[in-house]
Amino acid sequence: MKKILVVDDEAGIRETLNALLKSDYALVFASNGSEGVRQFQEASPDLVLLDLAMPKMDGMAALKKLRDINPETPIIMLTATMTAKIAVEAMKIGANDYLTKPFDLEELKLVIARELATRALKKEVLQLRTDVSKRYGLENIIGNSRPMQDLFSKIRHLADTKTTILLMGESGTGKELVARALHFNSIRKHRPFIAINCAAIPETLLESELFGHERGAFTDAQSRRIGRFEQAHQGTLFLDEVADLSLSCQAKILRALQEKKFMRVGGTELIESDVRLITATNKVLEEEIKKGRFREDLYYRINVVPISLPPLRQRKEDIPLLIIHFLEKRAKEEPLSAKTITPKAMEQLIQYDWPGNIREMENIVEQMATLSIGNVIDAEDIPLAVMKKPKPAESGWDDLPDPLSLDEAVQALERKMISEALKQCNQVQTRAAKLLGISRRILKYKMDALGLQDQEAKQRE
């Protein structure tokens, strides 16, 4: 039962309200402002009915103190002399509504019910936001490996900035999860997070999807539509698969980012845009620029801070943690007791390269948990595609001349690895450096030191 605090110095008013409300609410009474403040602290009511004219402490003074204690509890003012000026002042201090005496009892009931419902809705929204923030907290991104610890450090450092971020990584590495973590750990966490997959929407509809349209802008525009940029105002807009945007759409996004304003399709009004942009791609944008498929000026605009997400094969120590996490997650959703996995099966899963990364792993774990008999998953429960042994990586030692000093062996191995990486990446140094896990500057330094030709520079000449 909801609790209401009635603060009024007139005994007749208190008796009337008691008779009217006692069947629906638990009531607490106070005869002056000072007593009302004390009862408010002790009883923690869900709503307050507060008289304006009282001895010792009037309603306005009491209202200020109540708002200092709790700014969320609904407060309805009751008075016989509520002028417009006093009403405005009371609302500024924090009153939710007011009624003049003698008030209509049915109207009072309706106002109380409305304010309690509004408060309940606010609490529900706040709880949902809290749950979502916890869901996308850093503790829910699984990984103890060095690459993941570096990623967590970047998220903590960048979350509260307005910096535009480009997330790069293979499909299934969790780019949207990182984008949500950046949003829900920032000061924008109570504002919208709007995600859109640029590859999933036809080019003819994408501009309207992003910027909205006015009624009659085109044949099927029966009413005004609010676009994703407008929906994300003061929040975060996440553009996944940004490399799949058409050049015309890229130009419009670039203009919106530069001017912080845009127009709906078919509109004439400029709309302000306060949006934190996060983009993601599994393609190499430098190559897309060379092929004429991505605008260089937009690339520089979205690539303010690039973050590379490591594939699972580069953080194999995290695989057991992820498998256990997905088994426990499935058990909670069913609900069932979580299945365990034998060391032999776990070792086989660790050896697998996971080309589909985390998305593939979650599907495989669900498949094993569903089809395995009993509460233990063994090697025989692993799908055949995973059981195939990965092709062993070539060490490169067999091709080295013999004998060699340690320095010569290291140089020879570096030369071979860099040459192979450049070959795999069509001589694109940025990609080769990423494949080797070093910066392009270090790669260039090593190429010069080892006497490897710079094919990019040669092509430019």
KOLRO-669804 format. One line per field, with one value per residue (C-alpha): y, x, z; residue number from 1. Coordinates in nm, 2 decimals, m for minus. Layout:
# residues N
c2 = c(Y, ...);
c1 = c(X, ...);
c3 = c(Z, ...);
pos = c(NUM, ...);
# end
This chain:
# residues 461
c2 = c(0.00, 0.34, 0.58, 0.95, 1.22, 1.49, 1.81, 2.05, 2.25, 2.22, 1.92, 1.92, 1.89, 1.60, 1.42, 1.47, 1.34, 1.04, 0.94, 0.99, 0.81, 0.55, 0.27, 0.31, 0.45, 0.43, 0.78, 0.97, 1.31, 1.63, 1.95, 2.19, 2.22, 2.12, 1.81, 1.74, 1.75, 1.51, 1.27, 1.28, 1.17, 0.89, 0.76, 0.80, 0.85, 0.79, 1.13, 1.44, 1.66, 1.99, 2.29, 2.64, 2.85, 2.69, 2.80, 2.75, 2.67, 2.75, 2.53, 2.71, 2.67, 2.31, 2.24, 2.36, 2.13, 1.83, 1.88, 1.90, 1.56, 1.39, 1.57, 1.28, 1.23, 1.39, 1.69, 1.84, 2.18, 2.26, 2.62, 2.85, 3.15, 3.01, 3.31, 3.27, 3.41, 3.17, 2.88, 2.96, 2.99, 2.66, 2.48, 2.63, 2.50, 2.16, 2.11, 1.87, 2.02, 2.23, 2.24, 2.53, 2.48, 2.38, 2.12, 1.87, 1.53, 1.33, 1.56, 1.51, 1.14, 1.17, 1.40, 1.16, 0.86, 1.04, 1.16, 0.82, 0.65, 0.91, 0.84, 0.46, 0.51, 0.72, 0.46, 0.19, 0.38, 0.45, 0.08, m0.02, 0.23, 0.10, m0.26, m0.17, 0.01, m0.30, m0.52, m0.32, m0.25, m0.35, m0.64, m0.80, m0.80, m1.12, m1.13, m1.13, m1.13, m0.84, m0.73, m0.71, m0.53, m0.27, m0.25, m0.19, 0.08, 0.26, 0.23, 0.38, 0.66, 0.75, 0.69, 1.04, 1.22, 1.34, 1.19, 1.01, 0.65, 0.40, 0.04, m0.21, m0.58, m0.90, m1.00, m1.13, m0.96, m0.76, m0.42, m0.32, m0.45, m0.21, 0.08, 0.02, 0.00, 0.34, 0.49, 0.33, 0.42, 0.79, 1.10, 1.03, 0.70, 0.84, 0.96, 0.73, 0.48, 0.44, 0.16, 0.11, m0.15, 0.04, m0.29, m0.40, m0.11, m0.05, 0.26, 0.42, 0.41, 0.49, 0.87, 0.87, 0.63, 0.84, 1.19, 1.13, 1.28, 1.52, 1.41, 1.40, 1.40, 1.10, 0.87, 0.65, 0.93, 0.95, 1.12, 1.28, 1.04, 1.12, 0.99, 0.82, 1.13, 1.31, 1.02, 1.01, 1.38, 1.42, 1.05, 0.82, 0.71, 0.38, 0.32, m0.04, m0.16, 0.21, 0.10, m0.01, 0.34, 0.48, 0.78, 1.02, 0.91, 0.95, 1.31, 1.39, 1.23, 1.43, 1.75, 1.67, 1.60, 1.92, 2.16, 1.97, 2.04, 1.85, 1.86, 1.59, 1.46, 1.70, 1.95, 2.31, 2.34, 2.29, 2.06, 2.08, 1.76, 1.69, 1.33, 1.13, 0.92, 0.57, 0.38, 0.02, m0.18, m0.51, m0.37, m0.18, 0.17, 0.28, 0.02, 0.13, 0.48, 0.37, 0.18, 0.50, 0.34, 0.55, 0.93, 1.02, 1.34, 1.13, 0.88, 1.15, 1.27, 0.93, 0.80, 1.04, 0.75, 0.41, 0.10, m0.25, m0.54, m0.86, m1.18, m1.48, m1.66, m1.37, m1.41, m1.79, m1.76, m1.60, m1.89, m2.10, m1.79, m1.72, m2.08, m2.10, m1.76, m1.88, m2.21, m2.02, m1.76, m2.04, m2.21, m1.88, m1.84, m2.19, m2.21, m2.52, m2.62, m2.51, m2.79, m2.85, m2.93, m3.19, m3.08, m3.27, m3.09, m2.75, m2.81, m2.89, m2.57, m2.37, m2.51, m2.41, m2.07, m1.94, m1.76, m1.64, m1.52, m1.46, m1.49, m1.83, m1.94, m1.86, m2.06, m2.35, m2.35, m2.35, m2.63, m2.84, m2.77, m2.86, m3.18, m3.33, m3.59, m3.54, m3.25, m3.29, m3.18, m3.41, m3.40, m3.62, m3.34, m3.09, m3.03, m3.18, m2.84, m2.75, m3.09, m3.04, m2.96, m2.62, m2.59, m2.56, m2.22, m2.22, m2.13, m2.01, m2.18, m2.44, m2.18, m2.01, m2.06, m2.24, m2.16, m1.82, m1.60, m1.50, m1.15, m1.29, m1.55, m1.28, m1.05, m1.34, m1.44, m1.08, m1.04, m1.35, m1.26, m0.90, m1.02, m1.28, m1.02, m0.77, m1.04, m1.14, m0.78, m0.69, m0.46, m0.24, m0.15, m0.04, m0.38, m0.57, m0.38, m0.47, m0.84, m0.83, m0.65, m0.35, 0.01, 0.12, 0.35, 0.05, m0.16, 0.11, 0.13, m0.25, m0.26, 0.01, m0.17, m0.50, m0.36, m0.46, m0.26, m0.01, m0.12, 0.15, 0.42, 0.25, 0.24, 0.61, 0.70);
c1 = c(0.00, 0.14, 0.22, 0.10, 0.22, m0.05, 0.10, m0.18, m0.24, m0.62, m0.76, m1.07, m0.87, m0.67, m0.98, m1.15, m0.84, m0.82, m1.18, m1.13, m0.80, m0.75, m0.90, m0.65, m0.34, m0.14, m0.15, 0.09, 0.00, 0.18, 0.03, 0.31, 0.60, 0.87, 0.69, 0.62, 0.99, 1.07, 0.79, 0.92, 1.26, 1.13, 0.84, 0.98, 0.63, 0.55, 0.36, 0.31, 0.00, 0.14, m0.05, 0.09, m0.01, 0.11, 0.27, 0.64, 0.73, 0.51, 0.46, 0.71, 0.99, 0.89, 0.88, 1.24, 1.36, 1.16, 1.32, 1.67, 1.60, 1.44, 1.39, 1.18, 0.89, 0.57, 0.44, 0.10, 0.03, m0.30, m0.40, m0.69, m0.51, m0.31, m0.23, m0.07, 0.26, 0.27, 0.18, 0.47, 0.71, 0.60, 0.64, 0.99, 1.09, 0.97, 0.59, 0.43, 0.08, m0.15, m0.51, m0.71, m0.93, m1.21, m1.09, m1.30, m1.24, m1.27, m1.02, m0.78, m0.80, m0.73, m0.43, m0.29, m0.33, m0.17, 0.13, 0.19, 0.16, 0.41, 0.65, 0.62, 0.69, 1.00, 1.13, 1.07, 1.25, 1.54, 1.56, 1.56, 1.84, 2.03, 1.98, 2.09, 2.40, 2.49, 2.43, 2.68, 2.93, 3.29, 3.24, 3.02, 3.28, 3.47, 3.84, 4.16, 4.41, 4.64, 4.46, 4.13, 4.28, 4.42, 4.06, 3.91, 4.16, 4.07, 3.69, 3.74, 3.96, 3.73, 3.38, 3.32, 3.46, 3.27, 3.54, 3.43, 3.55, 3.60, 3.58, 3.76, 3.76, 3.64, 3.27, 3.16, 3.43, 3.18, 3.20, 2.84, 2.90, 3.20, 3.00, 2.73, 2.99, 3.13, 2.78, 2.65, 2.97, 2.95, 2.76, 2.52, 2.41, 2.06, 2.01, 1.94, 2.18, 2.07, 2.22, 2.18, 2.34, 2.42, 2.45, 2.10, 1.90, 1.85, 2.04, 1.71, 1.58, 1.90, 1.89, 1.53, 1.63, 1.92, 1.77, 1.39, 1.15, 0.86, 0.51, 0.48, 0.86, 0.82, 0.54, 0.51, 0.58, 0.23, 0.35, 0.66, 0.93, 1.20, 1.54, 1.81, 2.02, 1.73, 1.64, 2.00, 2.01, 2.23, 2.30, 2.51, 2.46, 2.63, 2.67, 2.77, 2.92, 2.99, 3.20, 2.87, 2.73, 2.68, 2.90, 2.60, 2.49, 2.85, 2.85, 2.53, 2.67, 2.99, 2.79, 2.58, 2.90, 3.07, 2.77, 2.61, 2.28, 2.08, 1.74, 1.49, 1.43, 1.18, 1.22, 1.34, 1.41, 1.76, 1.76, 2.03, 2.23, 2.42, 2.53, 2.83, 2.92, 3.07, 3.12, 3.24, 3.36, 3.52, 3.68, 4.00, 3.88, 4.22, 4.17, 3.81, 3.93, 4.19, 3.91, 3.69, 3.43, 3.48, 3.53, 3.87, 3.73, 3.47, 3.74, 3.94, 3.62, 3.52, 3.87, 3.96, 4.03, 4.06, 4.01, 4.10, 3.91, 4.12, 3.98, 3.95, 4.25, 4.47, 4.34, 4.30, 4.35, 4.00, 3.83, 3.76, 3.62, 3.38, 3.27, 3.18, 3.01, 2.79, 2.71, 2.60, 2.40, 2.21, 2.13, 1.98, 1.77, 1.62, 1.64, 1.86, 2.17, 2.48, 2.66, 3.03, 3.29, 3.57, 3.94, 3.97, 3.68, 3.80, 4.15, 4.00, 3.79, 4.10, 4.29, 4.01, 4.07, 3.70, 3.68, 3.33, 3.47, 3.24, 2.92, 3.02, 3.13, 2.79, 2.61, 2.85, 2.82, 2.44, 2.45, 2.67, 2.47, 2.14, 2.25, 2.48, 2.33, 2.37, 2.53, 2.89, 3.00, 3.28, 3.49, 3.24, 2.98, 3.18, 3.06, 3.27, 3.36, 3.53, 3.70, 3.90, 4.25, 4.36, 4.64, 4.97, 5.13, 5.47, 5.74, 5.98, 6.28, 6.33, 6.42, 6.69, 7.05, 7.28, 7.48, 7.36, 7.43, 7.12, 7.11, 7.13, 6.86, 6.63, 6.69, 6.63, 6.31, 6.18, 6.26, 6.07, 5.77, 5.75, 5.78, 5.50, 5.28, 5.33, 5.26, 4.93, 4.83, 4.91, 5.20, 4.96, 5.18, 4.90, 4.73, 5.06, 5.15, 4.81, 4.86, 5.20, 5.07, 5.30, 5.25, 5.31, 5.60, 5.78, 5.71, 5.87, 6.17, 6.22, 6.18, 6.45, 6.68, 6.63, 6.67, 6.31, 6.18, 5.89, 5.65, 5.40, 5.65, 5.77, 5.42, 5.37, 5.68);
c3 = c(0.00, m0.10, 0.19, 0.19, 0.43, 0.50, 0.64, 0.74, 1.06, 1.03, 1.22, 1.00, 0.68, 0.83, 0.94, 0.60, 0.41, 0.65, 0.58, 0.21, 0.16, 0.44, 0.24, m0.04, 0.12, 0.44, 0.59, 0.81, 0.95, 1.07, 1.20, 1.09, 0.86, 1.11, 1.21, 0.84, 0.76, 1.05, 0.94, 0.58, 0.69, 0.92, 0.71, 0.36, 0.20, m0.17, m0.19, 0.02, 0.06, 0.19, 0.32, 0.24, 0.54, 0.86, 1.19, 1.29, 0.93, 0.63, 0.33, 0.10, 0.36, 0.42, 0.04, 0.00, 0.29, 0.15, m0.19, m0.04, 0.13, m0.18, m0.51, m0.66, m0.41, m0.56, m0.36, m0.40, m0.24, m0.07, 0.00, 0.03, m0.13, m0.42, m0.65, m0.98, m0.85, m0.55, m0.77, m1.01, m0.72, m0.57, m0.90, m0.94, m0.60, m0.69, m0.63, m0.87, m0.86, m0.64, m0.54, m0.38, m0.08, m0.07, m0.32, m0.50, m0.33, m0.66, m0.83, m0.54, m0.58, m0.95, m0.89, m0.63, m0.86, m1.15, m0.96, m0.80, m1.15, m1.29, m1.01, m1.06, m1.43, m1.36, m1.12, m1.38, m1.65, m1.41, m1.31, m1.68, m1.75, m1.46, m1.58, m1.93, m1.80, m1.59, m1.89, m2.10, m1.83, m1.88, m1.64, m1.90, m2.17, m2.12, m2.14, m1.93, m2.22, m2.28, m2.60, m2.40, m2.11, m2.35, m2.50, m2.15, m2.08, m2.40, m2.33, m1.98, m2.12, m2.41, m2.27, m2.13, m2.43, m2.74, m2.96, m3.28, m3.27, m3.55, m3.44, m3.67, m3.65, m3.82, m3.81, m3.48, m3.27, m3.07, m3.22, m3.12, m2.77, m2.74, m2.89, m2.62, m2.35, m2.46, m2.45, m2.13, m1.94, m2.05, m1.93, m2.23, m2.08, m2.00, m2.35, m2.66, m2.81, m3.17, m3.38, m3.75, m3.98, m4.30, m4.50, m4.41, m4.55, m4.92, m5.05, m5.16, m4.80, m4.61, m4.64, m4.50, m4.23, m4.12, m4.15, m4.16, m4.41, m4.44, m4.54, m4.92, m4.97, m5.20, m5.30, m4.99, m4.74, m4.58, m4.27, m4.12, m4.00, m3.75, m3.86, m3.66, m3.63, m3.47, m3.24, m3.12, m3.02, m2.71, m2.72, m2.94, m3.30, m3.40, m3.77, m3.82, m4.16, m4.24, m4.55, m4.72, m4.73, m5.08, m5.18, m5.19, m4.84, m4.72, m4.84, m4.65, m4.33, m4.37, m4.40, m4.09, m3.89, m4.01, m3.96, m3.67, m3.86, m4.12, m4.30, m4.33, m4.69, m4.85, m4.56, m4.54, m4.17, m4.04, m3.73, m3.46, m3.41, m3.09, m3.16, m3.05, m3.35, m3.33, m3.66, m3.72, m4.02, m4.10, m4.42, m4.46, m4.53, m4.68, m4.95, m5.00, m5.05, m5.32, m5.50, m5.50, m5.27, m4.96, m4.93, m4.79, m4.61, m4.43, m4.34, m4.16, m3.99, m3.84, m3.78, m3.50, m3.26, m3.42, m3.20, m3.34, m3.18, m3.16, m3.32, m3.09, m3.25, m3.11, m2.75, m2.71, m2.33, m2.32, m2.49, m2.18, m2.00, m2.30, m2.33, m1.96, m1.98, m2.27, m2.10, m1.78, m1.99, m2.17, m1.83, m1.70, m2.01, m2.01, m1.70, m1.65, m1.45, m1.64, m1.82, m1.76, m2.03, m2.01, m2.04, m2.36, m2.52, m2.40, m2.54, m2.88, m2.87, m2.78, m3.08, m3.32, m3.49, m3.46, m3.80, m3.70, m3.36, m3.07, m3.27, m3.40, m3.05, m2.90, m3.16, m3.13, m2.75, m2.77, m3.02, m2.80, m2.49, m2.66, m2.83, m2.57, m2.34, m1.97, m1.79, m1.93, m2.28, m2.42, m2.73, m2.92, m2.87, m3.06, m3.43, m3.70, m3.85, m3.52, m3.48, m3.80, m3.69, m3.80, m4.05, m3.85, m3.90, m4.07, m3.83, m4.10, m3.93, m4.19, m4.46, m4.25, m4.35, m4.11, m3.90, m3.78, m3.49, m3.27, m3.42, m3.78, m3.71, m3.57, m3.87, m4.11, m3.94, m3.93, m4.30, m4.38, m4.17, m4.30, m4.66, m4.61, m4.44, m4.72, m4.98, m4.80, m4.78, m5.15, m5.03, m4.82, m4.53, m4.30, m4.33, m4.30, m3.98, m3.84, m3.93, m3.75, m3.45, m3.49, m3.60, m3.96, m3.84, m3.68, m3.99, m4.21, m3.98, m3.99, m4.37, m4.41, m4.16, m4.33, m4.68, m4.79, m5.09, m5.03, m5.30, m5.21, m5.27, m5.59, m5.72, m5.64, m5.84);
pos = c(1, 2, 3, 4, 5, 6, 7, 8, 9, 10, 11, 12, 13, 14, 15, 16, 17, 18, 19, 20, 21, 22, 23, 24, 25, 26, 27, 28, 29, 30, 31, 32, 33, 34, 35, 36, 37, 38, 39, 40, 41, 42, 43, 44, 45, 46, 47, 48, 49, 50, 51, 52, 53, 54, 55, 56, 57, 58, 59, 60, 61, 62, 63, 64, 65, 66, 67, 68, 69, 70, 71, 72, 73, 74, 75, 76, 77, 78, 79, 80, 81, 82, 83, 84, 85, 86, 87, 88, 89, 90, 91, 92, 93, 94, 95, 96, 97, 98, 99, 100, 101, 102, 103, 104, 105, 106, 107, 108, 109, 110, 111, 112, 113, 114, 115, 116, 117, 118, 119, 120, 121, 122, 123, 124, 125, 126, 127, 128, 129, 130, 131, 132, 133, 134, 135, 136, 137, 138, 139, 140, 141, 142, 143, 144, 145, 146, 147, 148, 149, 150, 151, 152, 153, 154, 155, 156, 157, 158, 159, 160, 161, 162, 163, 164, 165, 166, 167, 168, 169, 170, 171, 172, 173, 174, 175, 176, 177, 178, 179, 180, 181, 182, 183, 184, 185, 186, 187, 188, 189, 190, 191, 192, 193, 194, 195, 196, 197, 198, 199, 200, 201, 202, 203, 204, 205, 206, 207, 208, 209, 210, 211, 212, 213, 214, 215, 216, 217, 218, 219, 220, 221, 222, 223, 224, 225, 226, 227, 228, 229, 230, 231, 232, 233, 234, 235, 236, 237, 238, 239, 240, 241, 242, 243, 244, 245, 246, 247, 248, 249, 250, 251, 252, 253, 254, 255, 256, 257, 258, 259, 260, 261, 262, 263, 264, 265, 266, 267, 268, 269, 270, 271, 272, 273, 274, 275, 276, 277, 278, 279, 280, 281, 282, 283, 284, 285, 286, 287, 288, 289, 290, 291, 292, 293, 294, 295, 296, 297, 298, 299, 300, 301, 302, 303, 304, 305, 306, 307, 308, 309, 310, 311, 312, 313, 314, 315, 316, 317, 318, 319, 320, 321, 322, 323, 324, 325, 326, 327, 328, 329, 330, 331, 332, 333, 334, 335, 336, 337, 338, 339, 340, 341, 342, 343, 344, 345, 346, 347, 348, 349, 350, 351, 352, 353, 354, 355, 356, 357, 358, 359, 360, 361, 362, 363, 364, 365, 366, 367, 368, 369, 370, 371, 372, 373, 374, 375, 376, 377, 378, 379, 380, 381, 382, 383, 384, 385, 386, 387, 388, 389, 390, 391, 392, 393, 394, 395, 396, 397, 398, 399, 400, 401, 402, 403, 404, 405, 406, 407, 408, 409, 410, 411, 412, 413, 414, 415, 416, 417, 418, 419, 420, 421, 422, 423, 424, 425, 426, 427, 428, 429, 430, 431, 432, 433, 434, 435, 436, 437, 438, 439, 440, 441, 442, 443, 444, 445, 446, 447, 448, 449, 450, 451, 452, 453, 454, 455, 456, 457, 458, 459, 460, 461);
# end
